[in-house]
Amino acid sequence: RFLAGAAAGGMDSAFTMPFDTIKTQMQLNKQMGTSMVGCTRQILVTDGVAGFYKGYVPFAVMAMGKASVRWGTFGVLTSLIDSLGVDRKKNAMFWNLMCGMGAGTCEALVWTSPNERLKVLRQRSAGLGIQTTPYVEIYRVHGITGLWVGALPTAMRSASNAGIRFAVAGHVKDFFRWLSGTPSDKPLPMYANFMAGGTGGAISVICNNPIDVVKTKMQAGYKGSIVGCMRDIVRERGMIALAAGISARVPQIFLSQAIQFCVVDTLLAT
């Protein structure tokens, strides 16, 4: 599962990075507005296509690492529950949610937080015509511990992300099995895994976008607490700011998770 997750994460990063850059700019910069199309045009005019891939190295490394940790830890946790004699099938959605939240928390603290910090610090220059901050400069200014700025909201986001995705995807897969009459010991077709992963990803975004906005703001340099950050965001831009970037984040995560569930399930079935 660790290797399958890494392969899936690396594959999806090449397709989803532009959506992530647009999302980050919409969350950080008021002048980008609330329009995904307007933000896309601004980045394209200012930086060209390369602007959508600012911060790609940490993004790709993060995508491979976090998918590896998430899928691997999920497998470890479900195996642990099974070894305790618990029949997860009796309440599959609950156990997928709990194990997913555990996997998401582990993923955030071990891998995602420092890579997200690097990514955000470089992405914030996209479309603004300013120089991207070099990695050496980021390290010199912030140090190693500074890479874990925003770790708590990142963990909150990742835990809810993984929990919701595994729970919803499992439920959608069960629906496909019931609809098609596919036995539980037989693999589902690729399109079923694609839709299951994508649906889980999209729903997780709708549920936790506010904490993602706070995470991005804190990792970009905000000094203060989660509550204080959320209060300042609302004061500056109104309640609508907590939905900033959702129009870019929904297709990004739908595609990301659709690819990951397809790749992982295919590799594990071979």
Beta strands, then each sheet from edge to edge (+ up, - down):
end
